[in-house]
Every structure is written in structure tokens, then in C-alpha cells.
């Protein structure tokens, strides 16, 4: 198992570069995620690999460590409810306010892109009209590359793509499935750290789901502040089911009693 | 909830059944489309059929077509569970009346995900 000293160094590096907290107890995670990198580098174990990293201070090697530890679980239409609320509540509201504008969506911490493409499929009418722009960002470059490629294995599409949407929006690409040019035409992806200034905007809708749970209170505040600055005053923020802005950032309010964890900036009242 | 698992491979029937059991399904098994039709015709009521494509006697596709001819069975959810993964085959099965399509190999997680899509399983939050 990874030594206390190595674990502390890895968690410091990951925290500095991604703001993700790896508390003690997450040693198994570091061990399992770094083991393939150690093996590829010809090291006897993760500890030897980390010692070598510390000695070399190679930027690219450290980046790969951060990448390996910041990949989150993802799937299509994850949790279902937020996508229903997106098309039933948020989009109709925005379309009433700005009937002719393009809907700008930010899938923050998008991992390999399933959430962004799910939004494109959910809002198919807007996608076809070219009135939807989805920007996906992730701190992990490998994930950004995967999202851009839009290629997914059979096991990945089995988890949550309804068959009618699979045949409509994907084509076979060898043993994989690739999203259609239409979906690709409304999506773009790039690398971004949530602690940096927001990448563009203003966004009508921000998906920031199952991300805040990885951060400490101070980091949550900073991230929410950056996100709020990138949102339209009447925009919608979608958080994970177990997440909230309450007690963290009082400039958001919850939409109705939605179980989908949707929030809006409070300042819109004065706008 | 009751499911009819139709596959000519006994091992595959066990794999599908063991993915369904933790989700609250009682499972009945059949080894081809004809046997499955006979089970339905005998009055056994099921909510879901998990259907392999290639089977002797009657294929899964033929089974779907037959089930859809009988309005008495219109509430049964039909999900293909097969290695046949070509785009055109999925389109064909959906057009014949299948609701979902799960391509082998799959994880138990994928079965759960499909049943959530079909509204046959709701996870407690």
C-alpha cells in the first residue's frame, strides 16, 4: 500500500491543481488509479513511482497523475430527472424570455462527454435548428479528448442510452459507437479548471453535477462564485441530487421544491 | 414484477435472471421463442420479456412480431438481449415493437439502467 508520505504528496499535488480533496481513507483510490501508470513506467510499485515523480518534477508526468485521479463516473442521462426538468421547466422558461436566441449550456466537469451529448439529444428540436450550443469542460485532458472524439464502447452505450436514441444519434464505428455529426456540431469541449475564470458564457444553463461533493467548503464557494459570474441572471444551475448551494453561497435560490437540485441566481429579481 | 427470460443458452438465462432478481423480478425462463409464446398463451402474466435474437425453433425477432399481433399482450415490455449489435438490426427490432435493446456482453448495471429507462425499476434516493 502507498506510504503516508507519498499519499500526502499526491493529495497535495491533486489539491493544488484540481482543488479535489483526497482525504486519508482514499489511499486505495490513489493506489488503484496510479498502479497502471507505475506499471507502464516500469516501477515495482506505486511508492517507487511517486518517489521518482518527486525527484524529477516532470510537469507532464504530474499532469498524468492528476488526470488519473480526477476521472469521475459518468453515464448517459444520469439520474434522468434533471434532463426532464431541463426540457420541462428550464428551457421553456428561457425560450419565453429570449425566444429567438441560442441556448448556451455549460457541462462543467463533463468527463468523457456523456452529459453534454445527453443534453443535445434531450433538446433535439433545438439541436436540429442550430439553436443550441453546449460547451463541455473538464480538468482532465484525456477526458476532453474522448469527449471530442465522441466514440463510446458498447458497454458505455448500454448504460443509459435508450435504444431509439442510439439508432437515431449514433453510428457503428468498428466495435464502438460514434455520436452523429449533428450532435458534434452543437458541442465543443476544452480543458478547464473550475477555480479559473469561467470559459466563456454567459450561459443559460450550467450542469455542475456531482462535482462540489469533491471539494471543501472554501473551494465550493470559489467554484460557485465563478459559475455564477458565467451565468445569465435568469439562468439555471443544475447540481447533483446530493448537492446544494444552501449554506455555501446565498446568491442562489432553489427552484420550487424540485428534487432535481436546480438553482437560480437571486439577483435576477433586480435585473 | 415478473420477467420472462428467453435464451437458448442456459448460462445466459442464468446471467440475465441473476441481474433481474436483485431488482425485484420473479423470473420464468424459456429456451426459444415458441416455448415463450406457449408460456404466455398458458396464461402466465409477465411485465417484461428479455429476448435473445438467435434461437432455434423461433427466433427472438419472430417472437416479438408474434407478441405484437396479440393486443392482449400489449402491456408487456419487450427488451432484446442479444449479441446482434448492428445498427440495422436494432432499427428492425424497434420497428417490430421491441422497446429496448441491450447488446451482449453487458454488466448487471446496464440491465438496471435499461429497466430504469423503461420505468420498470426506480432507485430509492
Interface residues (C-beta under 8 A of the other chain):
Chain A: X75 X77 X80 X154 X155 X158 X159 X160 X162 X163 X164 X166 X167 X170 X171 X172 X241 X259
Chain B: X85 X86 X87 X90 X91 X94 X98 X99 X100 X101 X102 X103 X105 X106 X107 X109 X110 X113 X114 X116 X117 X125
